[in-house]
Amino acid sequence: MEIIPKPVALICEGSTDKIVLTELCEKEKFGNITIIDSCGVDRFPDAIATILRETRPIDLTRIAVVCDADKSFESRRESILKVFRQFDLPLTDTPGLLSEKRKVNTKEGKEFLIDTAYFILPDNASSGNLEGLLFSTLDEKTKGCIDKFIVCAEFNDPVRLFKAKIAAYMAISVRDLYKTLNYAIKENIFNFDNQSFGEIKKFLKLINRV
């Protein structure tokens, strides 16, 4: 894992999340955030352990997390808080807000003065994922056409629904069908000025302020 000494460490669960968050931070000029791909929600503890082990206390003031709610917003919120408690980090029950700032001592003998925050995709309130957020930025005509295709194809996997919808959109938006969603995002097929990104931008602005 690459650790860059910026005051805010933002952990996400995958490469696509990292690309989207990087695009938003660059567009909004949020320069205090290091975005770290943990390669899965189940590896958040490894990411936090590495950050605390490899970062000087003077360089770190905040640890934040962004991840999908998936099936249950509440279950994801509890899982994030459980990880924070595992490292005795300060925490808040409310997503999208900063916790209190307090001292955190590590087993390596370091003492950090930090706070935490977390954002649960798509909107800090609902079940769903990043793909659902991306889909919400499309125009109504395009969304309607894709919805009709999904019905016609008799696709009935609720867990993968928005991933399927985004795959369908990519099929008509990216010339090379073998390219990944990460490539498509970099090619600007999604409008990052769309109001659907308002809540996550507000969160990034909050955690960037140190």
Residue, then its C-alpha position, 0 to 999 in steps of 0.5 A: m500500500e502506498i502511503i503519502p504524507k498528507p494530513v487526511a487518509l481517505i480509505c476506499e474499497g476499490s480501484t473504481d472508487k479511488i478513481v471517482l474520488t480522485e476525479l472529484c478531489e482534483k476537480e474541486k481542488f481538495g489537496n489535503i487528501t490521500i486516497i487509499d484503495s484497500c482492495g475490499v471492505d474486509r481489508f479496511p483494518d489492514a489499511i488502517a493498521t498500515i496507515l498508523r504504522e507507516t505514517r508519522p503522527i505529525d503528518l496525519t490528522r484524520i482517517a476517513v472511509v468511503c464505501d458502498a452500503d450494498k444491501s444494508f446502510e445500517s449494517r455497513r454503518e455498524s461495520i465501519l464503527k466496529v473497525f474504528r473501535q478495533f483501533d480505539l479511534p474516535l468515532t461518530d454515529t452519524p455518517g458525513l460528520l467529523s468525530e471529536k479529535r483526540k489522542v490515539n496511541t498505537k502498539e508501535g508507541k506512536e501518539f496521534l491526535i486525530d479524528t475520523a469520518y465516513f461516507i456510505l455510498p450512494d447517498n449516506a442514507s440508502s442501500g446501494n453502491l457507487e454504480g447506483l450513484l453513477f447511474s443517477t447522473l445519467d439523463e432521464k431518457t438514457k436511464g429509461c432506455i436502460d431500465k427497459f433493457i434490464v426488464c426485457a433481459e429479465f435481469n433479476d439480481p438486485v445486488r448486481l442491478f446497478k452494475a448491470k445498468i452501468a455495463a449497459y450504458m458503457a456498451i453504448s458510450v465507450r468505443d472499445l467494449y473491452k475497456t473497464l469502468n475505470y477507463a470509462i470514468k477517465e474518459n468523462i462519460f459521467n458528468f461530475d458536475n451533476q447534482s447527484f455528486g453533491e453529498i459526496k462533494k460536501f463530505l470531501k470538502l469537510i474532510n479536506r478542511v484541516 
